[in-house]
């Protein structure tokens, strides 16, 4: 019989906002550790996001290329975006696919939810597969500059394996879709 797992829960004693921006809310909490001592935890509250693997009928994925200021470089990614207050994740996914890539999808499948930075953020990203795509023209947000890039899935996976695609959510999304397609054969 397996042992019961230990409880390492930390209890919040106090919390203060360090920074409140349009996207991120940075907090600093004092917590009680399981052994009774106290510690400080800095973390980011995030509104959540979605990411979409848009898959054309011929097995091509629609990626986006955009400049990422924090990295100081252009990145190739699957389309993604922040969930607006009161917006359902699927509605966000539909909006982002249209804005960033210019497509609408007749078939949506939620693949998973993930927490990309569990050590310092509560961000949750919902991952969707979008199929049966129709091109309707894109309209990026004001101040958003990006390029839609249709790429064969095999080539996109090769780029991920060679490091040309280094965005972790994109790598995970592509590999999950590769597994789905392989199991459907």
C-alpha positions as CSV (number, residue, x, y, z in Angstrom):
1,X,0.0,0.0,0.0
2,X,1.5,3.4,-1.0
3,X,2.4,5.9,1.7
4,X,0.3,9.0,2.1
5,X,2.1,11.9,0.5
6,X,3.5,14.6,2.9
7,X,1.7,17.9,3.2
8,X,4.1,20.8,2.4
9,X,1.3,23.4,2.3
10,X,2.4,26.9,3.1
11,X,0.0,29.3,4.8
12,X,-0.2,33.0,3.8
13,X,0.4,35.3,6.8
14,X,0.4,38.6,4.9
15,X,0.4,39.8,1.3
16,X,1.3,43.0,-0.5
17,X,1.2,44.2,-4.0
18,X,4.7,45.1,-5.3
19,X,3.5,46.1,-8.8
20,X,0.2,46.2,-10.6
21,X,0.3,46.6,-14.4
22,X,-2.1,46.0,-17.2
23,X,-1.0,42.4,-17.6
24,X,0.9,41.4,-14.5
25,X,0.2,41.7,-10.8
26,X,3.4,41.1,-8.7
27,X,2.9,40.1,-5.1
28,X,5.1,39.5,-2.1
29,X,3.7,37.3,0.6
30,X,5.0,36.2,4.0
31,X,4.1,32.5,4.5
32,X,4.4,30.0,7.3
33,X,6.3,26.9,6.2
34,X,5.3,23.4,7.2
35,X,8.1,23.4,9.9
36,X,6.7,26.6,11.5
37,X,9.3,29.0,10.2
38,X,8.4,31.9,7.9
39,X,9.6,32.8,4.4
40,X,8.9,35.4,1.7
41,X,7.3,34.3,-1.6
42,X,7.3,36.6,-4.6
43,X,5.0,35.7,-7.5
44,X,3.0,36.9,-10.4
45,X,-0.8,36.7,-10.8
46,X,-1.7,36.4,-14.4
47,X,-5.2,36.5,-16.0
48,X,-4.6,33.3,-18.0
49,X,-4.1,32.7,-21.7
50,X,-4.9,30.4,-24.5
51,X,-2.8,29.0,-27.3
52,X,-4.0,27.4,-30.5
53,X,-2.5,24.9,-33.0
54,X,-4.3,25.8,-36.2
55,X,-4.1,22.8,-38.5
56,X,-4.9,23.0,-42.2
57,X,-6.4,20.0,-44.0
58,X,-3.0,19.2,-45.7
59,X,-1.2,18.9,-42.3
60,X,0.2,22.4,-42.3
61,X,0.2,24.4,-39.1
62,X,-0.2,28.2,-39.1
63,X,2.5,29.7,-36.9
64,X,3.2,33.4,-36.1
65,X,6.4,35.2,-36.2
66,X,6.7,38.3,-33.9
67,X,9.2,40.3,-32.0
68,X,9.4,39.6,-28.4
69,X,10.8,42.6,-26.5
70,X,11.8,40.7,-23.3
71,X,14.0,38.5,-25.4
72,X,15.1,41.1,-27.9
73,X,14.4,38.9,-30.9
74,X,11.8,37.5,-33.2
75,X,10.2,34.3,-32.2
76,X,8.2,31.7,-34.1
77,X,5.2,30.5,-32.1
78,X,1.7,29.1,-32.3
79,X,-0.9,31.8,-31.9
80,X,-1.8,32.7,-28.4
81,X,-3.3,35.4,-26.3
82,X,-4.4,36.7,-22.9
83,X,-7.9,35.9,-21.7
84,X,-9.9,39.1,-21.2
85,X,-11.9,39.6,-18.0
86,X,-15.1,37.7,-18.1
87,X,-14.1,35.9,-21.4
88,X,-14.4,32.2,-21.8
89,X,-11.1,30.5,-22.9
90,X,-12.6,29.1,-26.1
91,X,-13.9,32.6,-27.0
92,X,-10.4,33.9,-26.5
93,X,-9.0,31.2,-28.7
94,X,-11.4,32.0,-31.5
95,X,-10.7,35.7,-31.2
96,X,-6.9,35.2,-31.2
97,X,-7.0,32.8,-34.2
98,X,-8.9,35.3,-36.3
99,X,-6.8,38.3,-35.1
100,X,-3.4,36.8,-35.4
101,X,-3.8,34.3,-38.3
102,X,-6.9,35.4,-40.2
103,X,-8.7,32.0,-39.8
104,X,-11.9,30.7,-38.3
105,X,-12.2,27.1,-37.3
106,X,-15.3,24.8,-37.6
107,X,-13.7,22.2,-35.3
108,X,-12.2,22.9,-31.9
109,X,-10.7,20.5,-29.4
110,X,-9.3,21.4,-26.1
111,X,-6.1,19.4,-25.6
112,X,-4.8,20.3,-22.1
113,X,-4.2,23.1,-19.7
114,X,-0.7,23.9,-18.5
115,X,1.1,26.1,-16.0
116,X,4.3,27.3,-17.7
117,X,6.0,28.9,-14.7
118,X,4.9,27.2,-11.5
119,X,7.8,28.6,-9.5
120,X,6.7,32.2,-9.8
121,X,3.4,32.6,-11.5
122,X,-0.2,31.3,-11.4
123,X,-0.5,31.6,-15.2
124,X,-2.7,28.9,-16.8
125,X,-2.7,28.3,-20.5
126,X,-5.5,26.4,-22.2
127,X,-4.3,24.6,-25.4
128,X,-6.6,24.1,-28.3
129,X,-6.4,22.3,-31.6
130,X,-8.3,24.2,-34.4
131,X,-9.3,22.3,-37.6
132,X,-11.5,22.8,-40.6
133,X,-10.0,26.3,-41.1
134,X,-11.5,29.0,-43.3
135,X,-9.4,32.1,-44.2
136,X,-11.3,35.3,-43.3
137,X,-8.5,37.8,-43.1
138,X,-6.6,38.9,-40.0
139,X,-6.8,42.0,-37.9
140,X,-4.1,42.2,-35.2
141,X,-4.6,44.2,-32.1
142,X,-3.5,47.8,-32.2
143,X,0.3,47.9,-31.7
144,X,0.6,44.1,-32.5
145,X,2.9,43.3,-35.4
146,X,3.2,39.7,-36.5
147,X,3.3,37.5,-39.6
148,X,1.3,34.4,-40.1
149,X,3.5,31.5,-41.4
150,X,1.9,28.3,-42.8
151,X,4.5,25.6,-42.2
152,X,4.2,21.8,-42.7
153,X,3.9,20.2,-39.3
154,X,7.0,18.0,-39.9
155,X,9.1,21.0,-40.7
156,X,7.8,22.9,-37.6
157,X,8.6,19.9,-35.4
158,X,12.1,19.8,-37.0
159,X,12.5,23.5,-36.2
160,X,11.5,22.8,-32.6
161,X,14.0,19.9,-32.3
162,X,16.8,22.1,-33.7
163,X,16.0,25.1,-31.5
164,X,14.7,27.5,-34.3
165,X,11.4,27.3,-32.4
166,X,12.3,27.7,-28.7
167,X,9.0,28.8,-27.2
168,X,8.0,26.0,-24.8
169,X,4.2,26.4,-25.3
170,X,4.7,26.1,-29.1
171,X,7.0,23.0,-28.7
172,X,4.5,21.3,-26.4
173,X,1.5,22.2,-28.7
174,X,3.2,20.9,-31.8
175,X,4.3,17.6,-30.1
176,X,0.8,17.0,-28.7
177,X,-0.7,17.5,-32.2
178,X,1.9,15.2,-33.7
179,X,0.9,12.5,-31.1
180,X,-2.8,13.0,-31.9
181,X,-2.3,12.6,-35.6
182,X,-0.1,9.5,-35.2
183,X,-2.7,7.8,-33.0
184,X,-5.4,8.5,-35.5
185,X,-3.6,6.6,-38.3
